Amino acid sequence: MEAVNVSVIYYSATGNLHAMALAAAEGAEKAGATVRLRRVRELAPPEAIGSNPAWARHLQDTADVEEAALCDLSWADAVLFGTPTRFGNAASQLKAFIDTTGPLWQTGSLAGKVFSAFTATGTAHGGQESTILALSNTFYHWGGIIVPPGYTDPIQFKTGNPYGTSHVTGPGGSFGGPTGDVLEAARHQARRVTETAAALKTGRAT
C-alpha cells in the first residue's frame, strides 16, 4: 500500500469531538497512514466559554494540540473533518478555518484529495446528516473525493449513519462521551479513508 498522509481536523467544545478525532487518528495510523491531529482555533468569547465549566476545562486540557493551518491540508492526501452540529451546520469555528482555504482552492491544491466528516449532536437526529452533507458542499467545490463510511463494516449497522460517524451527547452533554461503538465507527471511517487514499495514490503512480 502506498504511504499516505492523513489530517484529522476538528472543533470540539466539551470533548466529544476530540475523543472521536483521537479514535479517527488511531484508525488511520493502524491502516498505515502518517497522521496529523489538529484542532481549529477557538473563536468564542471568554464569557461564553467560562459559562460552561466543561467547555473551559476542555479548552485547557487540549491546549497542547496544535492548531490547524493550511499546510495541514496541502500536506495531506486525505482529510477527516470533525464538528459538532450547530443548527444543522458545521460549527462556526470550523467554518472559519474552511473559509481561509481560498488560496489552496484557487491553485487546485485541494482537488483530488479524499475527504470525510464526522459529527456529534445534542439530540438524536439533531442535524447529524445535514451537518455532514453541508460539509460535503465544500468538498464538491474543492474537487475532493468524498468517502463516507457507508454500510461497509458490521459496526455501521450498530451506529446507523452511513454519511459519517455521529454521536448523541444529550442536552449539555448529559448522555456522556462517545461510546465504544461510536469510537470504533470513527476508527473504521478513518481506515476506509486511508485505504481509499492509498489506492488512489497507487493508481496515479502507475
N, C-alpha and C positions, 0 to 999 in steps of 0.2 A: 504494500500500500504506500502511495506517495505520502510523504510527511506534509502535514497541513498545519496552518496557524489558525487558531480559533480565539476570538474575543467574546467574552461574556460581559455585556454592558447592561447595567441595571440601575434602577432607582428603588430605594426601599426606605420607608419612613420608620417603621417599628420593627423590622427584621424579617418579615415573612419572605419578601422577595430576595433578601440577602441569603437566606437559607436555601432557597430554590436555585439561586445563582451559584452557590457553592456546589450544590449537587450537580448542576449542569456542567460546571468546570471539571468536576470529578469524572463525569461520564465521558467528556471529550478527551480528557487525559488518558483514561483507560482504553479509549479507542485509538490512541497513538498520537493525539494532537499535542502541539505546544500551545499552551493556553495563557491568555491574559484575562484576569478578573478585574473589572473596572466599575466603579460607581460614578454616576454623574453628580455634578455639583448640586448641593442643597441650595435652594433659592428662597425657601420660606423665611419669613421674618422671625427673629428670635422669640418674640412674644407668642407666636403660633406654636413654635417648637416647644417652648417652655410650658405651654398649657397642657401638654401631654407628656407625662414622665417617661413613658416607653419610647416616645419619639426622641426626646432629649438623650436618653440613655443609649439608644441605638446609634445615634449620631456620634456620640463619644466613643462607643465601643468599636466603631468601624473607621475611626479617623486614620488608621494606618493603611486602609485600602486606597490604592491610587485612583485619582480622578481620571475619567475618560478623556481622551484627546483624539483629535482627528487622525493622528498617526496610528492609533489602535484600530481604526477602520482600514486605512491603507495597507497596514501590515497583514491584516487577516485575510485568509481565504474564505472564512465563514464567520458570521456574527450571530449570536443569540442575544436578543434584547428582552429584558425583564422589566415590567412596570406594574404597579397597582392600577386598578381601574379608577378613573375619575369621570363619572357620568358617562360611561361607555367609551371613553377615550384614554389615551396614554396620559400619565401624569405630566404636568407642565414642566417639571424638572427634566424628564427625558426628552420631551418635545423641544425644549430649549436647546439641548445638545444637538438633536437632529437638525434643528434649524440653522446650525452653523456649518452644515456639510455642503453648502453650495459650491465651494471651490473644488471639492472632490467630484461632485456630480458634474460640474461643467467640463471637467477633463476626462470624464468617463471612468474615473478610478474605482467607482463602486459597481460598475456593470460587470455581470458575470460572477459576482460573489454569491455565496449561499447565505440566506437569511432565514431566521426563525424567531418566534416570540413566545413568551410565557407571561402569566399574569396572576393576580390574586384580587378577590373582591370581598366586600363585607357581607354580602348575602349570596345565596345560591342564585345563579342566573342573573347576577347583578352587573352584567355588561362584559362578562369574560370573553365571549366570542366576538362581540363588536369591537372590543379593545384590540384584540389580535388582528381582526380584519382591518381596522383603521390603520394599524402599523403597516399592514400589507400594502396599503395605498402608497406609502413612502417607498417600499421596496420596488413596486412597479415603476415608479418614476426613476429610481436609480438603475433600472435594468437588472435587478437582482433575480436570483433563482430562489424561489420560496420553497422551503422544505418543512412541511408540517409533520408531526408525529404520525398522523393518521391512525388507523387501527392496525398497526404493524407489529404489535407485541401484546402478549396477554395483559400486561399492566394497563394498556389503553382501554381494555374492556372493564377494568375496575374504576378508572378515573373518569372515562367517558367523554373526553374532549379531544377530538381529532385535530383541532386547529392549533393547539399548543397546551402545554401543561398549565393547569389552573388550580387555585386553592381558595377555599372559602374561609375567611378569617373570623367572620361574625362581627357584629357591631362592636367597635372598639377593640377588635382582636380577641373577643371573649371566647372564641372557639379554640384558641391556642394556635401554635405554629403548624407548619406543614407536616402532614403525617408521613409514615414510611412509604405509602403508595404514591403520594404526590412527589416525594423526593426521588423515588425510583423512576417515575414517569419523566421527571426532569433529566435524569441520567440517560434514559432511553432516547429522549428527544435529542440530546446533545450527541449521543453516539450516532444516531441516524444522520444528523447534520454533518458530523465529522466524516462518516463513511461516504456520504454523497459528495462532499467537497473533495475527498481523496480520489474518488472515481472520476470526477470531472478533471481534476488536475492530471491524473494519469492519461486520460483520453486526449487532453490538449497537448501532452508531451509526445504523443506518438504520431 
